[in-house]
Amino acid sequence: MRVLIVAPHPFYQERGTPLAVDMLMRVLCARKESVDVLTYNIGEDRSYPGCSIYRINTPLKFKEIRSGFGLAKVLLDICVFWKLILMLKKRRYDVIHCVEESAFMAWALYPFFRVPYICDKDSIMSMQMAQGFPALRKAESLMGFLEALPLPKSLCVAAVCDEVADWARARGARRVVLLKDAVQGELLQGVAEDIRSSFGINEKIVMYAGSLEAHQGIDLLLESFRIVASQDTAHLVIIGGLPRDIEKYQRRADSLGFGPRVHFLGPRPIVCLIGYLRQADVLVSPRIRGNNTPMKIFSYLYSEVPLCATNIVSHTQVLSPDNSILAAPEKEAFARAIMKILADRQLGARIARNGRQLIDCEYKYENLECSINSLYDTLKGGVDGN
């Protein structure tokens, strides 16, 4: 099969959706499909056997693109749409694998090029936009209607989680398959620096790893840790984030009075992720909104370090009281949950062990590989039949 993946985001970067696209590409290349990828002019160059990566040509030179909706993303998506037209004029593809909003592009161009497409959905964009931009809340129903337009015409919707799958079924998707996020732990165990030695920490460590976007709940984490710091000697280590976000939250920690006990490491290589996580006594995911499970959760669970997370649907699709401590997204409740794990080593060991078992059963890379292969075996049979 000749497959075109349209990935409207920086690629490659070590964050959620690009990581998922990387795994998709590796599976398709292992199948020896002919794969082209259309993506932004931002990101690390990578080589995949049997795969060609095409980047948009644009005078717009953004150094970074935040996840979620924004003017820069809209402008770059227009460039992707134009490049997609040019590519469809030159080549014949059997299927377009559309990541997130690129489904609109394939849907709009289908009457002209008749190329079938898959909608690969990591999130419900209309809900995220309404939650992130209060001025758009009154338009959420309209945005949801528009977001659903490509679904009925697609070959299938590849949903990252049950919440997104149910949303797609309710809006007319003919077929929905689950491509659950996965962790390939053996690729994430590079040598990490010794955090305690580097920062002179002799106490327990509470750790967060991921972006510092508002929906990730970093304000909640800092407010909760202020309570923890008043009753415990633990330190907070935060991995990831853009420089301006790190500066913003360091100021916030200083204003709350515990700045010296918060350590912002900035981005670290993902190949070393497990090595960092295993230095923690508690891992935290203070996310305050969303419907898709953040990819870091799977690495957290793999690491066998106890996890504390907010009790919202983003987390509860995967997490339960058996494998984590869940708390309301409120500073007092989240602080109590952190301190509960810090104080009870046996509890922490039990939920950490259960979390690793969940990964080994349901979220290992081989499961994702099998799901992608099953989907493309079905598609290939249809193409060959034509």
SEMARFI-352680 format. One line per 10 residues: number of its first residue (from 0); their letters; for each residue x, y, z of C-alpha. Coordinates in Angstrom, 2 decimals. Layout:
SEMARFI-352680
NUM> A> X,Y,Z; ...
***
This chain:
SEMARFI-352680
0> MRVLIVAPHP> 0.00,0.00,0.00; 1.03,3.58,-0.56; 0.21,5.49,2.62; 0.33,9.23,3.22; 0.47,10.29,6.86; -0.50,13.93,7.39; 0.95,15.07,10.72; 0.15,18.77,11.33; 2.58,19.37,14.16; 6.34,19.65,14.69
10> FYQERGTPLA> 7.99,16.33,13.86; 9.97,14.83,15.38; 9.62,16.19,18.91; 9.51,14.37,22.21; 5.91,15.02,23.13; 2.61,13.14,22.92; 1.30,13.22,19.35; 4.70,13.17,17.60; 5.64,10.15,19.73; 2.44,8.40,18.63
20> VDMLMRVLCA> 3.16,9.20,14.98; 6.69,7.87,15.40; 5.32,4.54,16.62; 2.80,4.44,13.75; 5.59,5.05,11.23; 7.77,2.35,12.71; 4.99,-0.22,12.47; 4.08,0.71,8.89; 7.71,0.67,7.81; 8.18,-2.76,9.42
30> RKESVDVLTY> 5.24,-3.91,7.26; 7.21,-2.62,4.25; 4.42,-0.28,3.21; 5.39,2.70,1.06; 4.99,5.61,3.47; 5.13,9.36,2.87; 4.74,11.83,5.73; 3.64,15.45,5.36; 4.47,17.62,8.36; 5.63,21.05,9.55
40> NIGEDRSYPG> 9.00,22.62,8.77; 9.88,22.28,12.46; 11.37,19.31,14.24; 14.19,16.83,14.29; 15.02,15.00,11.07; 14.69,11.24,11.34; 15.17,8.35,8.94; 12.75,5.46,8.54; 13.22,2.58,6.07; 10.87,2.92,3.10
50> CSIYRINTPL> 9.59,6.29,4.29; 9.93,9.81,2.85; 9.26,12.89,4.97; 7.98,16.03,3.23; 7.98,19.35,5.03; 5.97,22.42,4.15; 7.71,25.29,2.36; 6.87,28.52,4.10; 8.54,31.83,5.00; 6.96,31.45,8.45
60> KFKEIRSGFG> 9.84,30.59,10.76; 8.41,29.63,14.13; 10.96,28.23,16.56; 8.37,26.41,18.60; 4.68,25.54,18.40; 2.74,24.96,21.58; 0.30,22.09,21.69; -3.33,23.00,21.17; -5.03,25.76,19.21; -3.15,28.92,18.29
70> LAKVLLDICV> -2.59,31.39,15.45; 0.79,29.90,14.51; -0.78,26.46,14.15; -3.59,27.81,11.97; -1.10,29.49,9.62; 1.05,26.38,9.34; -2.02,24.19,8.77; -2.92,26.34,5.76; 0.54,25.57,4.38; 0.00,21.86,5.05
80> FWKLILMLKK> -3.31,21.97,3.16; -1.67,23.58,0.12; 1.21,21.10,0.18; -1.27,18.24,0.44; -3.03,19.40,-2.73; 0.28,19.46,-4.58; 1.22,16.00,-3.34; -2.14,14.51,-4.33; -1.74,15.96,-7.81; 1.63,14.23,-8.24
90> RRYDVIHCVE> 1.06,10.87,-6.53; -1.69,8.34,-6.10; -2.16,7.11,-2.54; -4.22,4.17,-1.34; -5.06,5.85,1.95; -4.37,9.07,3.85; -3.75,8.57,7.57; -4.94,11.90,8.98; -3.70,12.99,12.39; -6.10,15.27,14.24
100> ESAFMAWALY> -7.24,18.33,12.22; -5.77,17.07,8.94; -8.94,14.95,8.64; -10.67,18.16,7.53; -8.16,18.50,4.71; -8.65,14.95,3.42; -12.42,15.29,3.76; -12.47,18.57,1.81; -10.26,17.12,-0.96; -11.98,13.73,-1.24
110> PFFRVPYICD> -14.49,14.86,-3.93; -11.58,15.94,-6.14; -9.01,13.17,-5.59; -11.14,10.27,-4.26; -8.46,9.14,-1.82; -9.93,7.34,1.22; -8.78,8.49,4.63; -8.47,7.46,8.28; -9.23,9.93,11.07; -6.59,9.43,13.78
120> KDSIMSMQMA> -7.90,11.23,16.86; -5.87,11.79,20.01; -8.38,14.20,21.49; -11.72,15.95,21.11; -10.49,19.27,19.78; -13.75,21.22,20.21; -13.86,20.31,23.90; -10.22,21.26,24.40; -10.69,24.61,22.70; -13.78,25.42,24.78
130> QGFPALRKAE> -11.97,24.48,27.98; -8.82,26.40,27.08; -10.53,29.52,25.74; -13.57,30.53,27.84; -14.75,32.92,25.11; -15.36,29.89,22.86; -17.54,27.95,25.30; -20.79,29.18,23.77; -19.60,27.90,20.40; -18.62,24.41,21.66
140> SLMGFLEALP> -21.65,22.72,20.07; -20.97,24.34,16.71; -17.28,23.44,16.91; -18.20,19.87,17.80; -20.51,19.68,14.78; -17.75,20.93,12.50; -15.18,18.58,14.04; -17.44,15.61,13.34; -17.97,16.39,9.64; -15.11,14.16,8.33
150> LPKSLCVAAV> -16.08,11.14,10.44; -18.93,9.53,8.44; -16.93,9.61,5.18; -13.77,8.15,6.71; -12.71,4.53,6.36; -12.48,4.47,10.14; -11.70,6.54,13.19; -8.56,5.45,15.05; -9.22,6.63,18.60; -6.59,6.83,21.30
160> CDEVADWARA> -8.98,6.05,24.16; -12.54,4.99,24.98; -13.77,8.54,25.57; -12.74,9.64,22.07; -14.06,6.38,20.57; -17.49,6.86,22.16; -17.58,10.48,20.95; -16.82,9.37,17.38; -19.47,6.60,17.39; -22.10,9.04,18.63
170> RGARRVVLLK> -21.31,11.33,15.69; -21.69,8.92,12.84; -18.34,7.19,12.43; -18.88,4.02,10.39; -16.07,2.17,12.07; -14.02,2.93,15.17; -10.83,1.15,16.22; -8.79,1.74,19.35; -5.11,2.52,18.92; -4.25,2.90,22.60
180> DAVQGELLQG> -1.06,4.65,23.57; 1.75,2.34,24.56; 5.17,2.42,26.16; 8.25,0.71,24.80; 10.11,0.71,28.07; 13.34,-0.83,26.83; 13.90,2.25,24.63; 13.53,4.67,27.56; 16.17,3.38,29.95; 19.22,5.39,28.99
190> VAEDIRSSFG> 21.56,6.65,31.71; 20.07,9.60,33.61; 21.94,12.03,35.83; 21.81,11.48,39.57; 19.31,14.16,40.61; 20.11,13.96,44.29; 23.81,14.51,43.68; 23.23,17.26,41.10; 20.90,19.28,43.31; 22.05,18.25,46.78
200> INEKIVMYAG> 18.75,16.57,47.68; 18.80,14.26,50.70; 15.03,14.00,51.10; 12.20,12.29,49.25; 11.38,13.46,45.72; 7.99,14.27,44.24; 8.37,14.35,40.45; 6.43,15.64,37.46; 7.55,15.05,33.85; 5.88,16.62,30.84
210> SLEAHQGIDL> 4.89,19.91,29.30; 4.03,22.95,31.42; 0.86,23.85,29.54; -1.98,25.27,31.64; -4.21,22.18,31.33; -1.46,20.03,32.87; -2.22,21.61,36.24; 1.18,23.00,37.20; -0.47,25.79,39.21; -2.42,23.15,41.11
220> LLESFRIVAS> 0.77,21.16,41.68; 2.64,24.14,43.12; -0.26,25.14,45.36; -0.57,21.55,46.59; 3.16,21.24,47.17; 3.07,24.35,49.32; 0.88,22.35,51.72; 3.15,19.31,51.43; 6.24,21.44,52.09; 4.71,22.80,55.30
230> QDTAHLVIIG> 4.42,19.26,56.71; 7.17,17.27,54.96; 10.77,17.75,53.91; 10.26,16.41,50.36; 11.54,18.22,47.27; 9.66,18.75,43.99; 11.43,17.98,40.71; 9.84,19.11,37.42; 11.17,17.80,34.10; 10.19,19.43,30.79
240> GLPRDIEKYQ> 8.79,22.77,29.72; 9.75,25.75,27.60; 12.16,28.33,29.08; 9.50,31.00,29.52; 7.20,28.57,31.32; 9.99,27.42,33.61; 10.77,31.04,34.49; 7.08,31.73,35.14; 6.61,28.78,37.47; 9.90,29.30,39.29
250> RRADSLGFGP> 8.67,32.80,40.14; 5.40,31.28,41.31; 7.21,28.78,43.54; 9.33,31.59,44.99; 6.22,33.64,45.74; 4.67,30.65,47.55; 7.73,30.45,49.77; 9.33,27.13,48.84; 11.39,28.05,45.77; 14.63,26.38,46.97
260> RVHFLGPRPI> 12.80,23.04,47.23; 11.52,23.09,43.63; 13.96,22.05,40.91; 13.18,22.69,37.24; 15.38,20.44,35.13; 13.98,21.55,31.78; 13.69,19.07,28.90; 15.62,15.83,29.20; 16.13,13.12,26.52; 13.19,10.76,26.44
270> VCLIGYLRQA> 15.56,7.79,26.15; 16.55,8.56,29.76; 12.98,9.01,31.02; 12.67,5.82,33.08; 16.04,6.51,34.69; 14.73,9.88,35.90; 11.33,8.59,37.01; 12.84,5.81,39.11; 14.68,8.37,41.23; 11.34,9.69,42.53
280> DVLVSPRIRG> 9.39,8.55,45.57; 6.10,9.82,44.12; 5.15,10.67,40.53; 2.36,13.19,39.97; -0.04,14.07,37.18; -2.03,17.12,38.33; -3.90,17.59,35.02; -7.07,19.67,35.46; -8.92,19.07,32.18; -8.99,16.98,29.03
290> NNTPMKIFSY> -10.44,13.72,27.74; -7.39,11.86,26.44; -4.96,10.14,28.78; -1.57,11.93,28.78; 1.15,9.66,27.37; 3.35,10.22,30.42; 0.93,8.12,32.48; 2.06,4.96,30.70; 5.73,5.67,31.39; 4.86,6.52,34.99
300> LYSEVPLCAT> 3.15,3.16,35.44; 5.96,1.31,33.70; 8.54,2.83,36.07; 7.09,1.06,39.16; 7.07,4.29,41.15; 3.78,5.11,42.94; 1.56,7.59,41.15; -0.76,10.34,42.37; -3.17,11.82,39.80; -6.27,13.96,39.64
310> NIVSHTQVLS> -9.59,12.17,39.52; -10.67,13.34,36.03; -11.66,11.36,32.96; -8.24,11.86,31.34; -6.83,9.69,34.09; -9.66,7.40,35.16; -9.88,5.78,31.70; -6.62,4.06,32.70; -6.06,4.67,36.40; -7.96,3.27,39.36
320> PDNSILAAPE> -7.48,3.04,43.15; -5.70,-0.26,42.53; -2.80,1.34,40.60; -2.69,4.95,41.80; -3.92,7.44,44.35; -6.65,9.55,42.77; -7.65,12.91,44.22; -9.96,15.75,43.33; -8.24,18.52,41.32; -8.11,20.75,44.41
330> KEAFARAIMK> -4.97,21.74,46.26; -5.91,20.32,49.68; -7.08,16.98,48.26; -4.07,16.63,45.97; -1.67,17.51,48.77; -3.23,14.87,51.04; -2.86,12.26,48.29; 0.84,13.05,47.83; 1.48,12.89,51.58; -0.42,9.61,51.83
340> ILADRQLGAR> 2.06,7.95,49.46; 5.06,9.63,51.11; 3.97,8.26,54.47; 2.97,4.72,53.47; 5.76,2.84,51.71; 3.76,-0.43,51.55; 0.80,1.30,49.89; 3.12,2.90,47.38; 4.80,-0.39,46.55; 1.45,-2.12,46.03
350> IARNGRQLID> -0.07,0.43,43.66; 3.22,0.74,41.77; 3.36,-3.02,41.26; -0.25,-3.08,40.03; 0.47,-0.19,37.66; 3.35,-2.07,36.04; 1.16,-5.16,35.65; -1.44,-3.05,33.84; 1.17,-1.83,31.36; 2.49,-5.33,30.76
360> CEYKYENLEC> -1.03,-6.61,30.06; -2.71,-3.79,28.13; -0.37,-0.98,27.10; 2.85,-2.53,25.87; 4.17,-1.63,22.43; 3.37,-5.08,21.02; -0.34,-4.46,21.64; -0.27,-1.20,19.69; 1.71,-2.88,16.93; -0.91,-5.64,16.71
370> SINSLYDTLK> -3.76,-3.09,16.56; -2.10,-1.11,13.75; -1.32,-4.29,11.82; -4.91,-5.49,12.18; -6.25,-2.17,10.91; -3.93,-2.08,7.90; -4.47,-5.76,7.09; -8.16,-4.96,6.75; -7.46,-1.89,4.62; -4.99,-3.73,2.43
380> GGVDGN> -7.54,-6.45,1.74; -9.99,-3.80,0.56; -7.40,-2.11,-1.64; -6.27,-5.39,-3.17; -9.89,-6.31,-3.76; -10.36,-3.19,-5.83
***
